[in-house]
Amino acid sequence: MTKAKMITFYIVVVFVLYTIITAPKRSAELVEVGFEGISSAAQSVGDFMTELVN
């Protein structure tokens, strides 16, 4: 099972590096979208907690 995890990890790393090298602009856009999603989720949790306290 551990070997399968390591192989999967290496495949993901190679894919990410390949994507960054071949399409850096698209990769930057995907990272931006990801951070916007995380920021939106954090904002929603903050709003929920604020309403819960009030």
N, C-alpha and C positions, 0 to 999 in steps of 0.2 A: 504493500500500500504506500509506503514512503517513497519508493522509486517512482510510482505513478504520479505522486504529488510533485516530485522534483522535475520530472519530464514535462508535466503540465506547466510548471512555473517557468522553465526554460523556453517552452514554446510561446508562452505569453510575453516574456521579455523580448524574444526575437521578433515577434509580431509588432510589439510597441516600437522597438527601435527601427524596424523596417518602415513602419508608418511615419515615424518622425522624420526619417531621412528622405523618404520619397515624397512626402506631402507635408512639409512643416507648417504651411499656412492652415491647412485643414486640421492638423493636429492641434494647433493653437486654438482654433475655433471650438473644437471638441472639449478641450480643457476649460475654456471660458464657459461653455454651456454647463459643464459639470459643476464648476464653482458657483455659477448662478443658481443652479438647483440646490446645492448645499446651503447657500445663503438664504434662499427662499424658505427652505425647510426650517432652518434655525429661526428665521423671523416668525414663521407660523407657530412654532413651539413657544417662542417668547410671547406672542400675542395670546395664545391659549393660556399660558401660565398667568399672564396679567389679568385676563378676564376671570380666571379661576379665583384669584386672590380678591378681586373686586367683587 
